[in-house]
Amino acid sequence: MDLELKDKVAIVTGGSKGIGEAIVRSFIAEGAQVVNANRSTAEGEAMAAEYAAQGRQCVFVQADLSETDACRRVVDETMRRFGRIDALVNNAGANDGVGLDAGPDAFVASLWRNLVHYYSLVHFALDALKASRGAIVNIGSKVSATGQGGTSAYAAAKGAINALTREWAVDLAPHGIRVNAVLPAEVMTPLYARWLETLDDPAAAQRDIEALIPLEQRFTTAREIADAVVFLASVRSGHTTGQIIYPDGGYTHLDRKCTVSTAAQLQS
Ligand code: NAP
């Protein structure tokens, strides 16, 4: 299938590592030009150089997206370089464990890291997205549907992202802009690996989680998330909007009977 993304321009936030990096690479594999907006610099600059050597565009913009001016700068720089925006993928974020004990200031600070920049980027990119009849894909989390415990702010941010996906799909349908969300559950990324390392026995914890995933008892790959995102950003999903998609091997929704026997076998 030709996704018709050749020479289209996509902004990907947090595109230097993990799921964001996979999204950047999937867009470029389809011929798109990408602006990667990321807080740290090393991996983003290395990716930009790697693709420049192949004659491909993977522009790196250093930005801490918890600052509103940085969000504006990402859009301005994209317009300066390419003059258009066809897709915006809001991905940057982290489950930061700001729970009920952390207090209101920590809660609000987490929302700036995980939620407000999703709104700000759409706000600043709106004219360009209207001009291209572009697409927005928001990366959420299964936590928005299941809860997790100990992470009130992240759960609130991801819940709001589901709501905003529907809200913006309604707002922007008259302009031909589609808005969808992709919700990972268990994907091995630098962030996830850091969390596993905080546990007493990371390997055993990983095996326990894998046993709970109905399809093939394995984590979803970042590439599997990325390909779903890039498809949703493409005109080949031209009548899909306001959808919340879970590429998670059935982890969030399938009948617990699917996994109880596997988990029991592994524990015996
Ligand atoms: P990751 O490995 O930490 O990669 C995230 C990237 O985003 C990093 O390069 C990070 O930059 C960047 N970033 C984070 N906050 C930023 C900010 N304020 N401004 C600019 N860049 C920022 O994380 P991941 O696991 O790929 O997660 C990506 C998305 O998927 C997140 O929204 C997360 O909530 C969601 N998710 C992941 C999983 C999973 O299993 N991995 C499950 C559910 C949802 P630095 O290099 O500076 O850290």
py3Dmol code that shows the C-alpha trace and the ligand (Angstrom):
import py3Dmol

protein = """\
ATOM      1  CA  MET A   1       0.000   0.000   0.000  1.00  0.00           C
ATOM      2  CA  ASP A   2       1.328   3.455  -0.905  1.00  0.00           C
ATOM      3  CA  LEU A   3       0.589   5.725   2.070  1.00  0.00           C
ATOM      4  CA  GLU A   4       1.107   8.782  -0.159  1.00  0.00           C
ATOM      5  CA  LEU A   5       3.408  10.389   2.397  1.00  0.00           C
ATOM      6  CA  LYS A   6       6.247  11.197   0.004  1.00  0.00           C
ATOM      7  CA  ASP A   7       7.553  14.728   0.716  1.00  0.00           C
ATOM      8  CA  LYS A   8       4.805  15.338   3.280  1.00  0.00           C
ATOM      9  CA  VAL A   9       5.956  17.155   6.442  1.00  0.00           C
ATOM     10  CA  ALA A  10       5.408  15.642   9.891  1.00  0.00           C
ATOM     11  CA  ILE A  11       6.255  17.038  13.326  1.00  0.00           C
ATOM     12  CA  VAL A  12       6.993  14.304  15.876  1.00  0.00           C
ATOM     13  CA  THR A  13       7.523  15.309  19.508  1.00  0.00           C
ATOM     14  CA  GLY A  14       9.943  13.253  21.575  1.00  0.00           C
ATOM     15  CA  GLY A  15      11.248  11.670  18.397  1.00  0.00           C
ATOM     16  CA  SER A  16      14.753  10.895  19.623  1.00  0.00           C
ATOM     17  CA  LYS A  17      14.061   7.748  21.636  1.00  0.00           C
ATOM     18  CA  GLY A  18      11.643   4.884  22.089  1.00  0.00           C
ATOM     19  CA  ILE A  19       8.239   5.116  20.436  1.00  0.00           C
ATOM     20  CA  GLY A  20       8.921   8.598  19.037  1.00  0.00           C
ATOM     21  CA  GLU A  21      12.115   7.457  17.328  1.00  0.00           C
ATOM     22  CA  ALA A  22      10.231   4.545  15.745  1.00  0.00           C
ATOM     23  CA  ILE A  23       7.554   6.974  14.499  1.00  0.00           C
ATOM     24  CA  VAL A  24      10.208   9.233  12.956  1.00  0.00           C
ATOM     25  CA  ARG A  25      11.830   6.258  11.213  1.00  0.00           C
ATOM     26  CA  SER A  26       8.501   4.926   9.906  1.00  0.00           C
ATOM     27  CA  PHE A  27       7.591   8.350   8.468  1.00  0.00           C
ATOM     28  CA  ILE A  28      10.964   8.648   6.747  1.00  0.00           C
ATOM     29  CA  ALA A  29      10.732   5.084   5.404  1.00  0.00           C
ATOM     30  CA  GLU A  30       7.491   6.230   3.719  1.00  0.00           C
ATOM     31  CA  GLY A  31       9.258   9.194   2.109  1.00  0.00           C
ATOM     32  CA  ALA A  32       8.060  11.901   4.504  1.00  0.00           C
ATOM     33  CA  GLN A  33      10.159  14.767   5.860  1.00  0.00           C
ATOM     34  CA  VAL A  34      10.234  14.978   9.639  1.00  0.00           C
ATOM     35  CA  VAL A  35      10.828  17.602  12.300  1.00  0.00           C
ATOM     36  CA  ASN A  36      11.814  15.915  15.557  1.00  0.00           C
ATOM     37  CA  ALA A  37      11.260  18.154  18.596  1.00  0.00           C
ATOM     38  CA  ASN A  38      13.058  16.733  21.602  1.00  0.00           C
ATOM     39  CA  ARG A  39      14.437  17.900  24.935  1.00  0.00           C
ATOM     40  CA  SER A  40      17.840  16.160  24.923  1.00  0.00           C
ATOM     41  CA  THR A  41      20.102  16.715  21.933  1.00  0.00           C
ATOM     42  CA  ALA A  42      22.510  13.817  21.321  1.00  0.00           C
ATOM     43  CA  GLU A  43      20.242  11.239  19.661  1.00  0.00           C
ATOM     44  CA  GLY A  44      18.245  13.844  17.727  1.00  0.00           C
ATOM     45  CA  GLU A  45      21.359  15.408  16.235  1.00  0.00           C
ATOM     46  CA  ALA A  46      22.753  11.956  15.404  1.00  0.00           C
ATOM     47  CA  MET A  47      19.531  10.969  13.605  1.00  0.00           C
ATOM     48  CA  ALA A  48      19.511  14.248  11.673  1.00  0.00           C
ATOM     49  CA  ALA A  49      23.081  13.582  10.517  1.00  0.00           C
ATOM     50  CA  GLU A  50      22.325   9.929   9.699  1.00  0.00           C
ATOM     51  CA  TYR A  51      19.442  10.879   7.411  1.00  0.00           C
ATOM     52  CA  ALA A  52      21.200  13.936   5.942  1.00  0.00           C
ATOM     53  CA  ALA A  53      23.944  11.575   4.755  1.00  0.00           C
ATOM     54  CA  GLN A  54      21.226   9.704   2.834  1.00  0.00           C
ATOM     55  CA  GLY A  55      19.790  12.936   1.420  1.00  0.00           C
ATOM     56  CA  ARG A  56      16.750  12.709   3.711  1.00  0.00           C
ATOM     57  CA  GLN A  57      15.260  15.367   5.978  1.00  0.00           C
ATOM     58  CA  CYS A  58      15.029  14.639   9.696  1.00  0.00           C
ATOM     59  CA  VAL A  59      15.356  18.138  11.111  1.00  0.00           C
ATOM     60  CA  PHE A  60      16.125  18.280  14.815  1.00  0.00           C
ATOM     61  CA  VAL A  61      14.710  21.099  16.947  1.00  0.00           C
ATOM     62  CA  GLN A  62      15.856  21.122  20.555  1.00  0.00           C
ATOM     63  CA  ALA A  63      12.825  21.953  22.687  1.00  0.00           C
ATOM     64  CA  ASP A  64      11.649  21.353  26.218  1.00  0.00           C
ATOM     65  CA  LEU A  65       7.977  21.210  25.374  1.00  0.00           C
ATOM     66  CA  SER A  66       6.878  21.975  28.914  1.00  0.00           C
ATOM     67  CA  GLU A  67       7.669  25.578  27.911  1.00  0.00           C
ATOM     68  CA  THR A  68       5.052  27.230  25.715  1.00  0.00           C
ATOM     69  CA  ASP A  69       7.605  29.303  23.791  1.00  0.00           C
ATOM     70  CA  ALA A  70       9.375  26.103  22.795  1.00  0.00           C
ATOM     71  CA  CYS A  71       6.139  24.753  21.272  1.00  0.00           C
ATOM     72  CA  ARG A  72       5.704  27.956  19.261  1.00  0.00           C
ATOM     73  CA  ARG A  73       9.329  27.748  18.120  1.00  0.00           C
ATOM     74  CA  VAL A  74       8.887  24.156  16.876  1.00  0.00           C
ATOM     75  CA  VAL A  75       5.992  25.208  14.643  1.00  0.00           C
ATOM     76  CA  ASP A  76       7.751  28.394  13.467  1.00  0.00           C
ATOM     77  CA  GLU A  77      10.916  26.474  12.625  1.00  0.00           C
ATOM     78  CA  THR A  78       8.929  23.823  10.715  1.00  0.00           C
ATOM     79  CA  MET A  79       7.183  26.518   8.678  1.00  0.00           C
ATOM     80  CA  ARG A  80      10.478  28.313   8.042  1.00  0.00           C
ATOM     81  CA  ARG A  81      12.124  25.096   6.786  1.00  0.00           C
ATOM     82  CA  PHE A  82       9.246  23.513   4.879  1.00  0.00           C
ATOM     83  CA  GLY A  83       6.363  26.009   4.622  1.00  0.00           C
ATOM     84  CA  ARG A  84       3.771  23.375   5.506  1.00  0.00           C
ATOM     85  CA  ILE A  85       2.691  20.827   8.137  1.00  0.00           C
ATOM     86  CA  ASP A  86       0.806  17.722   7.035  1.00  0.00           C
ATOM     87  CA  ALA A  87       0.919  15.731  10.265  1.00  0.00           C
ATOM     88  CA  LEU A  88       1.464  16.457  13.937  1.00  0.00           C
ATOM     89  CA  VAL A  89       2.273  13.559  16.255  1.00  0.00           C
ATOM     90  CA  ASN A  90       2.106  14.479  19.932  1.00  0.00           C
ATOM     91  CA  ASN A  91       4.218  11.814  21.630  1.00  0.00           C
ATOM     92  CA  ALA A  92       6.585  13.345  24.216  1.00  0.00           C
ATOM     93  CA  GLY A  93       5.757  12.420  27.781  1.00  0.00           C
ATOM     94  CA  ALA A  94       6.626  10.157  30.685  1.00  0.00           C
ATOM     95  CA  ASN A  95       4.860   8.297  33.429  1.00  0.00           C
ATOM     96  CA  ASP A  96       6.382  10.297  36.272  1.00  0.00           C
ATOM     97  CA  GLY A  97       4.643   8.767  39.288  1.00  0.00           C
ATOM     98  CA  VAL A  98       3.135  11.988  40.645  1.00  0.00           C
ATOM     99  CA  GLY A  99       0.555  10.458  42.956  1.00  0.00           C
ATOM    100  CA  LEU A 100      -1.936  11.625  45.576  1.00  0.00           C
ATOM    101  CA  ASP A 101       0.830  12.279  48.083  1.00  0.00           C
ATOM    102  CA  ALA A 102       2.815  14.649  45.786  1.00  0.00           C
ATOM    103  CA  GLY A 103       0.590  17.705  46.135  1.00  0.00           C
ATOM    104  CA  PRO A 104      -1.011  20.211  43.753  1.00  0.00           C
ATOM    105  CA  ASP A 105       2.198  21.931  42.559  1.00  0.00           C
ATOM    106  CA  ALA A 106       3.763  18.651  41.478  1.00  0.00           C
ATOM    107  CA  PHE A 107       0.460  17.624  39.865  1.00  0.00           C
ATOM    108  CA  VAL A 108       0.273  20.799  37.771  1.00  0.00           C
ATOM    109  CA  ALA A 109       3.978  20.600  36.831  1.00  0.00           C
ATOM    110  CA  SER A 110       3.388  17.071  35.520  1.00  0.00           C
ATOM    111  CA  LEU A 111       0.462  18.291  33.408  1.00  0.00           C
ATOM    112  CA  TRP A 112       2.818  20.810  31.767  1.00  0.00           C
ATOM    113  CA  ARG A 113       5.187  17.937  30.899  1.00  0.00           C
ATOM    114  CA  ASN A 114       2.531  15.501  29.721  1.00  0.00           C
ATOM    115  CA  LEU A 115      -0.539  17.397  28.546  1.00  0.00           C
ATOM    116  CA  VAL A 116      -0.332  21.139  27.955  1.00  0.00           C
ATOM    117  CA  HIS A 117       2.125  20.885  25.053  1.00  0.00           C
ATOM    118  CA  TYR A 118      -0.280  18.587  23.162  1.00  0.00           C
ATOM    119  CA  TYR A 119      -2.758  21.502  23.184  1.00  0.00           C
ATOM    120  CA  SER A 120      -0.121  24.172  22.511  1.00  0.00           C
ATOM    121  CA  LEU A 121       1.317  22.440  19.462  1.00  0.00           C
ATOM    122  CA  VAL A 122      -2.124  21.938  17.930  1.00  0.00           C
ATOM    123  CA  HIS A 123      -2.929  25.586  18.713  1.00  0.00           C
ATOM    124  CA  PHE A 124       0.224  26.925  17.043  1.00  0.00           C
ATOM    125  CA  ALA A 125       0.036  24.501  14.084  1.00  0.00           C
ATOM    126  CA  LEU A 126      -3.669  25.058  13.401  1.00  0.00           C
ATOM    127  CA  ASP A 127      -3.423  27.407  10.425  1.00  0.00           C
ATOM    128  CA  ALA A 128      -0.872  25.143   8.727  1.00  0.00           C
ATOM    129  CA  LEU A 129      -2.953  22.025   9.408  1.00  0.00           C
ATOM    130  CA  LYS A 130      -6.047  23.737   8.011  1.00  0.00           C
ATOM    131  CA  ALA A 131      -4.114  24.681   4.880  1.00  0.00           C
ATOM    132  CA  SER A 132      -2.949  21.085   4.311  1.00  0.00           C
ATOM    133  CA  ARG A 133      -6.122  19.371   5.620  1.00  0.00           C
ATOM    134  CA  GLY A 134      -3.631  17.519   7.775  1.00  0.00           C
ATOM    135  CA  ALA A 135      -3.821  14.903  10.515  1.00  0.00           C
ATOM    136  CA  ILE A 136      -3.106  14.828  14.236  1.00  0.00           C
ATOM    137  CA  VAL A 137      -2.148  11.659  16.118  1.00  0.00           C
ATOM    138  CA  ASN A 138      -1.938  11.796  19.906  1.00  0.00           C
ATOM    139  CA  ILE A 139       0.003   9.157  21.818  1.00  0.00           C
ATOM    140  CA  GLY A 140      -1.890   8.228  24.969  1.00  0.00           C
ATOM    141  CA  SER A 141      -1.625   5.331  27.379  1.00  0.00           C
ATOM    142  CA  LYS A 142      -3.641   2.380  28.585  1.00  0.00           C
ATOM    143  CA  VAL A 143      -3.417   4.057  32.023  1.00  0.00           C
ATOM    144  CA  SER A 144      -6.178   6.415  30.826  1.00  0.00           C
ATOM    145  CA  ALA A 145      -8.539   3.437  30.700  1.00  0.00           C
ATOM    146  CA  THR A 146      -7.231   1.144  33.433  1.00  0.00           C
ATOM    147  CA  GLY A 147      -5.606   3.380  36.064  1.00  0.00           C
ATOM    148  CA  GLN A 148      -2.310   2.227  37.513  1.00  0.00           C
ATOM    149  CA  GLY A 149      -2.031   3.596  41.039  1.00  0.00           C
ATOM    150  CA  GLY A 150       0.464   6.185  42.264  1.00  0.00           C
ATOM    151  CA  THR A 151       0.367   8.265  39.098  1.00  0.00           C
ATOM    152  CA  SER A 152      -2.569  10.687  39.350  1.00  0.00           C
ATOM    153  CA  ALA A 153      -1.089  13.394  37.126  1.00  0.00           C
ATOM    154  CA  TYR A 154      -0.064  11.083  34.296  1.00  0.00           C
ATOM    155  CA  ALA A 155      -3.481   9.363  34.422  1.00  0.00           C
ATOM    156  CA  ALA A 156      -5.172  12.779  34.284  1.00  0.00           C
ATOM    157  CA  ALA A 157      -3.010  13.874  31.353  1.00  0.00           C
ATOM    158  CA  LYS A 158      -3.634  10.696  29.374  1.00  0.00           C
ATOM    159  CA  GLY A 159      -7.364  10.768  30.172  1.00  0.00           C
ATOM    160  CA  ALA A 160      -7.507  14.341  28.914  1.00  0.00           C
ATOM    161  CA  ILE A 161      -5.665  13.321  25.753  1.00  0.00           C
ATOM    162  CA  ASN A 162      -8.429  10.806  24.964  1.00  0.00           C
ATOM    163  CA  ALA A 163     -11.044  13.507  25.558  1.00  0.00           C
ATOM    164  CA  LEU A 164      -9.172  16.086  23.479  1.00  0.00           C
ATOM    165  CA  THR A 165      -8.822  13.597  20.631  1.00  0.00           C
ATOM    166  CA  ARG A 166     -12.631  13.417  20.398  1.00  0.00           C
ATOM    167  CA  GLU A 167     -13.037  17.157  21.055  1.00  0.00           C
ATOM    168  CA  TRP A 168     -10.578  18.160  18.334  1.00  0.00           C
ATOM    169  CA  ALA A 169     -12.002  15.593  15.898  1.00  0.00           C
ATOM    170  CA  VAL A 170     -15.333  17.441  16.223  1.00  0.00           C
ATOM    171  CA  ASP A 171     -13.732  20.906  16.118  1.00  0.00           C
ATOM    172  CA  LEU A 172     -11.613  20.179  13.086  1.00  0.00           C
ATOM    173  CA  ALA A 173     -13.826  17.938  10.938  1.00  0.00           C
ATOM    174  CA  PRO A 174     -15.123  20.997   9.022  1.00  0.00           C
ATOM    175  CA  HIS A 175     -11.512  21.668   7.994  1.00  0.00           C
ATOM    176  CA  GLY A 176     -10.868  18.084   6.870  1.00  0.00           C
ATOM    177  CA  ILE A 177      -8.383  17.554   9.726  1.00  0.00           C
ATOM    178  CA  ARG A 178      -8.526  14.082  11.249  1.00  0.00           C
ATOM    179  CA  VAL A 179      -7.587  13.505  14.892  1.00  0.00           C
ATOM    180  CA  ASN A 180      -6.890  10.078  16.374  1.00  0.00           C
ATOM    181  CA  ALA A 181      -5.117   8.609  19.387  1.00  0.00           C
ATOM    182  CA  VAL A 182      -2.865   5.568  19.691  1.00  0.00           C
ATOM    183  CA  LEU A 183      -2.554   4.071  23.164  1.00  0.00           C
ATOM    184  CA  PRO A 184       0.428   1.832  23.918  1.00  0.00           C
ATOM    185  CA  ALA A 185       0.374  -0.522  26.889  1.00  0.00           C
ATOM    186  CA  GLU A 186       3.724  -2.320  27.271  1.00  0.00           C
ATOM    187  CA  VAL A 187       6.516  -1.256  24.896  1.00  0.00           C
ATOM    188  CA  MET A 188      10.227  -1.679  25.689  1.00  0.00           C
ATOM    189  CA  THR A 189      11.728   1.799  25.412  1.00  0.00           C
ATOM    190  CA  PRO A 190      14.422   3.667  27.369  1.00  0.00           C
ATOM    191  CA  LEU A 191      11.666   4.989  29.651  1.00  0.00           C
ATOM    192  CA  TYR A 192      10.200   1.535  30.255  1.00  0.00           C
ATOM    193  CA  ALA A 193      13.636  -0.030  30.795  1.00  0.00           C
ATOM    194  CA  ARG A 194      14.434   2.645  33.414  1.00  0.00           C
ATOM    195  CA  TRP A 195      11.216   1.803  35.261  1.00  0.00           C
ATOM    196  CA  LEU A 196      11.920  -1.958  35.162  1.00  0.00           C
ATOM    197  CA  GLU A 197      15.371  -1.338  36.637  1.00  0.00           C
ATOM    198  CA  THR A 198      13.746   0.189  39.742  1.00  0.00           C
ATOM    199  CA  LEU A 199      12.193  -3.219  40.570  1.00  0.00           C
ATOM    200  CA  ASP A 200      13.889  -5.939  42.634  1.00  0.00           C
ATOM    201  CA  ASP A 201      13.964  -8.491  39.820  1.00  0.00           C
ATOM    202  CA  PRO A 202      13.475  -6.717  36.455  1.00  0.00           C
ATOM    203  CA  ALA A 203      13.683  -9.886  34.354  1.00  0.00           C
ATOM    204  CA  ALA A 204      11.063 -11.698  36.455  1.00  0.00           C
ATOM    205  CA  ALA A 205       8.816  -8.607  36.420  1.00  0.00           C
ATOM    206  CA  GLN A 206       9.080  -8.436  32.637  1.00  0.00           C
ATOM    207  CA  ARG A 207       8.175 -12.129  32.308  1.00  0.00           C
ATOM    208  CA  ASP A 208       5.150 -11.643  34.585  1.00  0.00           C
ATOM    209  CA  ILE A 209       3.904  -8.739  32.468  1.00  0.00           C
ATOM    210  CA  GLU A 210       4.506 -10.579  29.197  1.00  0.00           C
ATOM    211  CA  ALA A 211       2.431 -13.497  30.478  1.00  0.00           C
ATOM    212  CA  LEU A 212      -0.547 -11.135  30.793  1.00  0.00           C
ATOM    213  CA  ILE A 213      -0.488 -10.082  27.137  1.00  0.00           C
ATOM    214  CA  PRO A 214      -2.983 -12.258  25.237  1.00  0.00           C
ATOM    215  CA  LEU A 215      -1.403 -12.102  21.777  1.00  0.00           C
ATOM    216  CA  GLU A 216       1.905 -13.987  21.762  1.00  0.00           C
ATOM    217  CA  GLN A 217       2.736 -13.127  25.398  1.00  0.00           C
ATOM    218  CA  ARG A 218       5.158 -10.397  24.368  1.00  0.00           C
ATOM    219  CA  PHE A 219       5.551  -6.637  24.504  1.00  0.00           C
ATOM    220  CA  THR A 220       4.335  -4.564  21.581  1.00  0.00           C
ATOM    221  CA  THR A 221       7.294  -3.304  19.560  1.00  0.00           C
ATOM    222  CA  ALA A 222       7.832   0.415  19.082  1.00  0.00           C
ATOM    223  CA  ARG A 223       7.689  -0.270  15.338  1.00  0.00           C
ATOM    224  CA  GLU A 224       4.187  -1.756  15.693  1.00  0.00           C
ATOM    225  CA  ILE A 225       3.026   1.425  17.452  1.00  0.00           C
ATOM    226  CA  ALA A 226       4.795   3.605  14.889  1.00  0.00           C
ATOM    227  CA  ASP A 227       3.266   1.900  11.876  1.00  0.00           C
ATOM    228  CA  ALA A 228      -0.226   2.341  13.320  1.00  0.00           C
ATOM    229  CA  VAL A 229       0.538   6.036  13.877  1.00  0.00           C
ATOM    230  CA  VAL A 230       1.903   6.605  10.386  1.00  0.00           C
ATOM    231  CA  PHE A 231      -1.075   4.855   8.819  1.00  0.00           C
ATOM    232  CA  LEU A 232      -3.461   7.082  10.800  1.00  0.00           C
ATOM    233  CA  ALA A 233      -1.480  10.144   9.703  1.00  0.00           C
ATOM    234  CA  SER A 234      -1.781   9.156   6.055  1.00  0.00           C
ATOM    235  CA  VAL A 235      -4.588   9.807   3.609  1.00  0.00           C
ATOM    236  CA  ARG A 236      -5.076   6.046   3.366  1.00  0.00           C
ATOM    237  CA  SER A 237      -7.001   6.284   6.645  1.00  0.00           C
ATOM    238  CA  GLY A 238      -8.892   9.241   5.199  1.00  0.00           C
ATOM    239  CA  HIS A 239     -12.249   8.530   6.878  1.00  0.00           C
ATOM    240  CA  THR A 240     -10.914   7.626  10.340  1.00  0.00           C
ATOM    241  CA  THR A 241     -11.250  10.348  12.962  1.00  0.00           C
ATOM    242  CA  GLY A 242     -11.925  10.610  16.687  1.00  0.00           C
ATOM    243  CA  GLN A 243     -10.702   7.040  17.216  1.00  0.00           C
ATOM    244  CA  ILE A 244      -8.761   5.720  20.197  1.00  0.00           C
ATOM    245  CA  ILE A 245      -6.725   2.731  19.084  1.00  0.00           C
ATOM    246  CA  TYR A 246      -4.966   0.202  21.304  1.00  0.00           C
ATOM    247  CA  PRO A 247      -2.176  -1.697  19.492  1.00  0.00           C
ATOM    248  CA  ASP A 248      -1.400  -3.700  22.636  1.00  0.00           C
ATOM    249  CA  GLY A 249      -1.774  -7.414  21.865  1.00  0.00           C
ATOM    250  CA  GLY A 250      -5.202  -7.324  23.525  1.00  0.00           C
ATOM    251  CA  TYR A 251      -3.725  -6.367  26.918  1.00  0.00           C
ATOM    252  CA  THR A 252      -6.278  -3.719  27.828  1.00  0.00           C
ATOM    253  CA  HIS A 253      -9.514  -5.238  26.600  1.00  0.00           C
ATOM    254  CA  LEU A 254      -9.487  -8.990  26.086  1.00  0.00           C
ATOM    255  CA  ASP A 255     -11.091 -11.494  28.411  1.00  0.00           C
ATOM    256  CA  ARG A 256      -8.825 -12.314  31.410  1.00  0.00           C
ATOM    257  CA  LYS A 257      -9.389 -16.017  30.599  1.00  0.00           C
ATOM    258  CA  CYS A 258      -6.900 -15.475  27.725  1.00  0.00           C
ATOM    259  CA  THR A 259      -4.052 -14.944  30.133  1.00  0.00           C
ATOM    260  CA  VAL A 260      -4.860 -16.607  33.443  1.00  0.00           C
ATOM    261  CA  SER A 261      -3.668 -20.046  32.323  1.00  0.00           C
ATOM    262  CA  THR A 262      -0.415 -18.712  30.801  1.00  0.00           C
ATOM    263  CA  ALA A 263       0.385 -16.733  33.944  1.00  0.00           C
ATOM    264  CA  ALA A 264      -0.343 -19.763  36.142  1.00  0.00           C
ATOM    265  CA  GLN A 265       1.874 -21.999  33.985  1.00  0.00           C
ATOM    266  CA  LEU A 266       4.763 -19.550  34.237  1.00  0.00           C
ATOM    267  CA  GLN A 267       4.433 -19.318  37.993  1.00  0.00           C
ATOM    268  CA  SER A 268       4.294 -23.113  38.525  1.00  0.00           C
TER     269      SER A 268
END
"""
ligand_1 = """\
48
NAP
P 11.041 7.501 26.164
O 11.754 6.252 25.894
O 11.411 8.274 27.402
O 11.139 8.501 24.933
C 10.453 9.739 25.044
C 11.163 10.818 24.278
O 10.392 12.026 24.480
C 12.567 11.096 24.796
O 13.435 11.290 23.710
C 12.384 12.365 25.649
O 13.500 13.225 25.643
C 11.248 13.065 24.910
N 10.550 13.979 25.832
C 9.899 13.665 26.967
N 9.413 14.768 27.535
C 9.767 15.813 26.746
C 9.564 17.214 26.800
N 8.918 17.803 27.830
N 10.039 17.975 25.796
C 10.705 17.421 24.767
N 10.961 16.104 24.653
C 10.490 15.314 25.649
O 9.441 7.223 26.281
P 8.489 6.194 25.468
O 8.292 4.988 26.306
O 8.932 6.079 24.066
O 7.107 7.013 25.550
C 6.612 7.793 24.462
C 5.135 8.055 24.690
O 4.433 6.807 24.798
C 4.814 8.842 25.967
O 3.766 9.741 25.727
C 4.364 7.748 26.925
O 3.479 8.237 27.908
C 3.652 6.808 25.968
N 3.521 5.434 26.476
C 4.580 4.579 26.494
C 4.400 3.281 26.975
C 5.519 2.246 26.993
O 5.250 1.086 27.316
N 6.747 2.593 26.669
C 3.142 2.872 27.443
C 2.097 3.786 27.416
C 2.285 5.057 26.915
P 14.755 13.074 26.609
O 15.787 12.381 25.768
O 15.134 14.473 26.956
O 14.305 12.269 27.807
"""
view = py3Dmol.view(width=600, height=400)
view.addModel(protein, "pdb")
view.setStyle({"model": 0}, {"cartoon": {"style": "trace"}})
view.addModel(ligand_1, "xyz")
view.setStyle({"model": 1}, {"stick": {}})
view.zoomTo()
view.show()
